[in-house]
Amino acid sequence: MAQIRVSATTYERLVLLKRGMDTFDDVILRLLLLYGEAQSVPPEPKKLEKRKGG
Protein backbone atom coordinates (compact mmCIF):
# COMPACT_ATOMS: atom_id res chain seq x y z
CA MET A 1 0.00 0.00 0.00
CA ALA A 2 1.23 3.49 -0.83
CA GLN A 3 2.07 5.54 2.23
CA ILE A 4 0.25 8.86 2.31
CA ARG A 5 1.56 11.54 4.65
CA VAL A 6 -1.44 12.58 6.72
CA SER A 7 -1.40 14.01 10.21
CA ALA A 8 -3.04 11.90 12.90
CA THR A 9 -5.68 14.56 13.56
CA THR A 10 -6.63 14.74 9.88
CA TYR A 11 -6.85 10.95 9.62
CA GLU A 12 -8.98 10.79 12.76
CA ARG A 13 -11.27 13.45 11.33
CA LEU A 14 -11.66 11.46 8.12
CA VAL A 15 -12.53 8.32 10.09
CA LEU A 16 -15.03 10.19 12.28
CA LEU A 17 -16.59 11.86 9.23
CA LYS A 18 -16.84 8.54 7.39
CA ARG A 19 -18.51 6.98 10.43
CA GLY A 20 -20.85 9.91 10.92
CA MET A 21 -21.96 10.28 7.31
CA ASP A 22 -24.43 7.97 5.56
CA THR A 23 -22.66 7.98 2.19
CA PHE A 24 -19.09 8.63 1.05
CA ASP A 25 -20.41 11.44 -1.17
CA ASP A 26 -21.43 13.29 2.00
CA VAL A 27 -17.87 12.87 3.29
CA ILE A 28 -16.47 14.39 0.09
CA LEU A 29 -18.88 17.33 0.37
CA ARG A 30 -17.85 17.87 4.00
CA LEU A 31 -14.15 17.73 3.04
CA LEU A 32 -14.77 20.28 0.26
CA LEU A 33 -16.47 22.58 2.75
CA LEU A 34 -13.59 22.17 5.24
CA TYR A 35 -11.09 22.81 2.45
CA GLY A 36 -13.00 25.92 1.39
CA GLU A 37 -13.00 27.19 4.98
CA ALA A 38 -9.25 26.53 5.23
CA GLN A 39 -8.66 28.56 2.06
CA SER A 40 -11.14 31.23 3.25
CA VAL A 41 -12.91 30.76 -0.09
CA PRO A 42 -16.20 28.86 -0.54
CA PRO A 43 -15.97 25.97 -3.06
CA GLU A 44 -17.58 26.82 -6.41
CA PRO A 45 -18.32 23.73 -8.56
CA LYS A 46 -19.41 26.07 -11.38
CA LYS A 47 -15.75 26.99 -11.97
CA LEU A 48 -14.99 23.35 -12.71
CA GLU A 49 -17.74 23.31 -15.34
CA LYS A 50 -16.26 26.39 -16.99
CA ARG A 51 -12.82 24.75 -17.07
CA LYS A 52 -14.30 21.74 -18.88
CA GLY A 53 -15.67 24.02 -21.61
CA GLY A 54 -12.46 25.99 -21.88
C-alpha positions as CSV (number, residue, x, y, z in Angstrom):
1,M,0.0,0.0,0.0
2,A,1.2,3.5,-0.8
3,Q,2.1,5.5,2.2
4,I,0.2,8.9,2.3
5,R,1.6,11.5,4.7
6,V,-1.4,12.6,6.7
7,S,-1.4,14.0,10.2
8,A,-3.0,11.9,12.9
9,T,-5.7,14.6,13.6
10,T,-6.6,14.7,9.9
11,Y,-6.8,11.0,9.6
12,E,-9.0,10.8,12.8
13,R,-11.3,13.5,11.3
14,L,-11.7,11.5,8.1
15,V,-12.5,8.3,10.1
16,L,-15.0,10.2,12.3
17,L,-16.6,11.9,9.2
18,K,-16.8,8.5,7.4
19,R,-18.5,7.0,10.4
20,G,-20.8,9.9,10.9
21,M,-22.0,10.3,7.3
22,D,-24.4,8.0,5.6
23,T,-22.7,8.0,2.2
24,F,-19.1,8.6,1.0
25,D,-20.4,11.4,-1.2
26,D,-21.4,13.3,2.0
27,V,-17.9,12.9,3.3
28,I,-16.5,14.4,0.1
29,L,-18.9,17.3,0.4
30,R,-17.8,17.9,4.0
31,L,-14.2,17.7,3.0
32,L,-14.8,20.3,0.3
33,L,-16.5,22.6,2.8
34,L,-13.6,22.2,5.2
35,Y,-11.1,22.8,2.4
36,G,-13.0,25.9,1.4
37,E,-13.0,27.2,5.0
38,A,-9.3,26.5,5.2
39,Q,-8.7,28.6,2.1
40,S,-11.1,31.2,3.3
41,V,-12.9,30.8,-0.1
42,P,-16.2,28.9,-0.5
43,P,-16.0,26.0,-3.1
44,E,-17.6,26.8,-6.4
45,P,-18.3,23.7,-8.6
46,K,-19.4,26.1,-11.4
47,K,-15.8,27.0,-12.0
48,L,-15.0,23.3,-12.7
49,E,-17.7,23.3,-15.3
50,K,-16.3,26.4,-17.0
51,R,-12.8,24.8,-17.1
52,K,-14.3,21.7,-18.9
53,G,-15.7,24.0,-21.6
54,G,-12.5,26.0,-21.9
